[in-house]
Amino acid sequence: MYQSQYGRQDRLARQKRDDVYFQREKWSEPTICSQCRSVYTQGRWTWNKTIPDSAHKAVCPACRRINDDYPAGIIEMSGSFFDQHKEEILNLIRHEESMEKEEHPLERIIKIIEEDEGTTVTTTGVHVARRLGHAVNSAYKGEYEAQYLEDDQRIRISWQR
């Protein structure tokens, strides 16, 4: 094994994966999302009530993820306790999502999929998924696991009780 002053030379270089929903260049200001009506202004997406007529039109990254059904966060919940308290837990999730979405328009729930073996919630962002999973685990305890995928651009959370 050869080791130089720059570190080990026998490792494969990892390719950096780019998030296709993250735009590196700045959006024109102001820009309004033609689907959700969020506004890009002062370098971030917000829920701006006053929208000038001269605003550019585009589709925000969250709406693009929703249209493509390509979640950044996946929360899987199962277990007998979950089955007994499903409506209560889903109300907690909806409440937490509305609080997060109020401050950060790009952090939303894509959909809630109810199946026989459990329920899956998909989200547009990693942060809202982590917040929802943490809220459920804090309120109801249980077996909680968070696993980051693809260089921290996606997250899968499992919770059961």
Secondary structure, 3 states (H helix, E strand, C coil): CCEECCEECCCCCCCCCCCCCCCCCCCCCCEEECCCCCEEECCEEECCCCCCCCCEEECCHHHHHHHHCCCCEEEEEECHHHHHCHHHHHHHHHHHHHHHHHHCCCCCEEEEEEECCEEEEEECCHHHHHHHHHHHHHHHCCEEEEEEECCCCEEEEEEEC
